[in-house]
Amino acid sequence: MKKLALHWQILLGMVAGVLFALVLTNFSWGADFVSDWIKPFGNIFINALKLIAVPLILASLIKGISDLKDISKLSKMGTRTIATYIITTVIAVSIGLVMVNVIGPGKTISEETRSDLIASYEGDASVRISDAQKQKDAGPLQALEDLVPSNIIGAAGDNGNMLQVIFFAIFFGIGLILIPEKTAKPVKDFFDGFNEVILKMIDLIMLTAPYGVFALLAALVVESPSTDLFAALAMYAVTVLLGLALMIGVYILLVWVFTKNTPSFFINGISPAQLLAFSTSSSAATLPVTMERVEEHMGVHKEVTSFVLPIGATINMDGTSLYQAVAAIFIAQAFGMDLTLGTQLGIIATATLASIGSAAVPGAGMVMLVIVLAQAGIPEAGLALIFAVDRPLDMCRTVVNVTGDAAVSLMVAKSVDMMGPPNVKEWDDDYHPETENISETEKV
């Protein structure tokens, strides 16, 4: 395993997890065994990644902004980052709408299948509808109000408050730029060292990645709904997957055109983060690995990765936006509704804005989908139709979210001339116990 590249190790872990679970499902005790003795290791792996998410954002973002030494550079990078994220999101939603209108997966759903699905998942759907109602009832400036934390310790104590942590880190970094350099140096040195420690922790956690994804995939297989439900929604799933694949192709093309990096360079660099995103269904949990891959394996300067990627993990949900567009039209088709062009353009706007407010955690897209459905006048109860295949599709759209973050960081880095050659660091680079007992003459 040590001789294999990390992404191959992760891929083997995923395949082994699926096969292991499929074998155990043939035994009456198999599902319980996986849930009790295998799944916890997957949860531990995800928790380890989440554990360092907030420290990583604080350390890397404060370091990245203070390294700029000029607020005008921050403004320039921020404008280009937000603009690029919005453009790619609009492209993703548009692709989703085209795919679902051409294929028409909702027209294949029979009344009997629809009734069975709604009966099976109406409880889950009502919970998501209730959560979405709370967001709709909030005032127009609620998102802006929520951006500024009243207590940074409390905000840092919950990964769901990532935008508040980012706001504090940016605010702190700007303050660090504005004070005298002599006064700022001890603080900056602390965060430089703190950031290096966190990055080394990521290296150590990734040594366990193949085993973590083994446990996650094994648990997913034994907990999946029946194959009959998957078969009924196969066309919808295929539509989403084709749209997501096309969006990844768009990223590869954009990176190729704007940075002159080959598709193989981009895919080989980001593939471990993609596979981890697939396993965890969380952009936030994958963020540490995404930052490491983009910086060390693609040559993007730390000033860019520490700014662009944390923001992307919270506001750039291209895969989620594409899925929301497909799901909304699919549900409308299933109910026999014929949406006008104006309504579908409204879906583009709503899905784009909803993706910005969508949390980088598993299943958050379902809550935001309710708002998209309400805007288009589509029955919210139709949400139950897609629960059967939401989990595997959530895994796939998270891959697109992470890929989009990486692509935008490369484009922004190129536009501000902050790209260099890859500089790969291994977990044991600075650990050489075998040299401790060697004399100075032997070392020479």
Order of alpha helices (4+ residues) and beta strands (2+ residues): alpha-alpha-alpha-alpha-alpha-alpha-alpha-alpha-alpha-alpha-alpha-alpha-alpha-alpha-alpha-alpha-alpha-alpha-alpha-alpha-alpha
